[in-house]
Structure formats: structure tokens, C-alpha cells
Amino acid sequence: MATLTKDTIISEVMMTAPETAPLFQAIGMHCLGCAMATGESIEEACMVHGVDPDAFLENLNAFIAASAK
């Protein structure tokens, strides 16, 4: 999987890396399958939930990289 960016849509992440769902849920993003997830970017979701998108992306990409090994 390519490195995720702030512009990556949450539903794309769920389709390609569903194992990341607990990371989203841990920061309050519980509606991963709702209509908003189909058009909301990681950056937009982080803004709504008061999360630093850069820090979240760093953790998310590290998790994905570790899972691929």
C-alpha cells in the first residue's frame, strides 16, 4: 500500500487497510462506514476530532508498514 496522506479518503483506507480501524476508533472516529467516510479525508476527520493530522498520519503509516512485514 502507498503511504497515506492528509488527502486520503477514509473509506479508501478502510478498503485497503481495514486493520487500521482501531487506530481511527481510538481517536474518536467511530463512524468509519458512514456516508461521511466516503468523502472525508484524513485531514478533515482529524480537524473535526481535534487530532493533529501529521502525528496521526505518522502513526497510521508506521502501523501499516509494520503490518506489512
Secondary structure, DSSP 8 states (H G I E B T S, - for coil): -----TT-BHHHHHHH-GGGHHHHHHTT---TTSGGGGT-BHHHHHHHHT--HHHHHHHHHHHHHHHH-
